[in-house]
Amino acid sequence: MMESAIVYDEIEYPAYSYPQIHPDRLATIARLHGMAPAPPDRCRLLELGCGCGSNLIPMALGLPESRFLGIDLASTQISKGRRQIARLGLANIRMDQLDIQDFSEDQGLFDYIVAHGLYSWVSETVQEKIFGIIEKCLSPEGVAYVSYNTLPGGHLRLMVREMLLYHCSRFDSARQKIEEARFFAELIAKSQIRPNSYGSLLQQERERVFCRHPHVLFHDELAECNSNVYFHQFMTQAAHHHLQFLSEADPRDVQPTANIEPSAVALLKKLGSETIAGQQYLDFFLGRRFRQTLLCHSSVAIDRTVTVDRITNLLVAANAKPTTSSLVDASDSEVLFSSVDSKDESASITTSHPLMKAVMVCLEDVWPLPISFQALWDAAHNLLLAWNPPKPFDSCNEWNCLAKMLFVCYQAGLVELHSWKPHLTSKPGKWPLASPFARLQSLEGDLITTLRHDQVQIHQAVNKKLLQLLDGTRDRSMILHDLQEAVLASQSPENGGPELNETAKRTGEMLDADLDRHLEDFGRLGLLVS
Ligand SMILES: C[S@@+](CC[C@H](N)C(=O)[O-])C[C@H]1O[C@@H](n2cnc3c(N)ncnc32)[C@H](O)[C@@H]1O
């Protein structure tokens, strides 16, 4: 076990944040299933294998009344997290360097227990311990999140992994192994002279190897342990610990049947969408290779019929734009709204429904903030009246109909449902203030966690500098002044040659003209504190 700590100490896992393990997401899904989970802003959350705290720290910052505990074996990761906690002055989070096997289960109950990127990469003993901790430490209405590699899709990954492991066994250092894995994945992918099914599988796997961060490739694909299980096997293990299936953490993963042939969909319908068998057959049809499963105690009476009230009691958000040329108005002409963030084609809706059109426009207007169903209803109603609809409005029917339409859009990934409103604003104000955690991250790399707990990449040094300057003590003229100073400082010989200086100068001039636009962009990304 010590070996795996050394490996994570040597080659750091990238600092990712995942919206699907935020207590807001877990509470929302639990509420949709009729549970009464702890509110995200007054909860207790445990993360197993928390790495450097890139999930836990921004959560603790955004939810000051909630308490967070993270454990991880790798001391460098824990030290890095502790340094950030100290710099941010957070008192509601603790990170312990500890083997999960030594976790003592007498630390009270947790409303949420999450383990991302852990289960498939640890021994069976540790897997059992993860379930043991969830069984004993999860509060009665609590929700646990466990991600893991699944079969049958995992077979393809395992086929290539075994070849890569064999090839890389001749090399000693982690860096050599990463380079050789990439080299060999490329070589086998192009080894077939004539097109054949083996060659196209290898080509697909090559794409996967190359789109991964090199350190993730090392820890995930080349790891000593990489177990893959069928969903039903995972759930059998969960049942031994008196845990049951609640749902998947990404609503798009529950019934992704858009690309499945109708007779197969008919079988899924017969089995029920959130049953063990229904989900298992879905994995067979999809060739699923990864799951992010939510569990709760078997004693919880889950009600899977999502009622209108459960939807209308939540907050709604969406960042979708009309992508057809037709005017968005109260006529019954069709408009296609597509998600701005998602490359997934199913994250879109074609609607001729005037109220739905008004709703999508209102949501885009307030993005990235979620708003209550009632506030959305009122805003959309007002917009509709301004559009002067040709037909009268039947509020009672429309209320229920809207809730159902939004739920369908939520399952498709076009609309988000929330239980909590983050403290963010899209309007920069006179003294713009960016998330302190994002400012800290921008000193170290390109991956930045937003106040929505998703991540964006900011590559350009000048944009990172701008983000760092947004600490609430500068107005626009001071920001511009300090940014120009930073650009000038970067022109010193030790900071780059003439090429960099030219770029820096041009970027400085560009910002002078476009500061407002850049601030608005940060606002829409969810980086500005309200
Ligand atoms: C793949 S990383 C995932 C980190 C983070 N959860 C994420 O998803 O970004 C797995 C983490 O689990 C930790 N880990 C592995 N085995 C462990 C054990 N037995 N006890 C505690 N932590 C462990 C590793 O040190 C590493 O930080």
The ligand as an ORCA input file, in Angstrom:
! r2SCAN-3c Opt
* xyz 0 1
  C      -6.789      8.800     -9.012
  S      -6.496      9.775     -7.605
  C      -8.029     10.634     -7.451
  C      -7.932     11.909     -6.692
  C      -9.247     12.698     -6.638
  N     -10.252     11.982     -5.873
  C      -9.742     12.975     -8.044
  O     -10.611     12.239     -8.502
  O      -9.268     13.910     -8.686
  C      -6.621      8.577     -6.303
  C      -6.235      9.114     -4.952
  O      -6.513      8.100     -3.985
  C      -5.438      8.037     -3.059
  N      -5.391      6.676     -2.471
  C      -5.136      5.510     -3.099
  N      -5.190      4.494     -2.216
  C      -5.490      5.035     -1.012
  C      -5.684      4.513      0.291
  N      -5.573      3.213      0.540
  N      -5.970      5.372      1.294
  C      -6.082      6.701      1.062
  N      -5.918      7.248     -0.150
  C      -5.622      6.436     -1.176
  C      -4.212      8.376     -3.878
  O      -3.152      8.847     -3.064
  C      -4.751      9.434     -4.836
  O      -4.591     10.735     -4.338
*
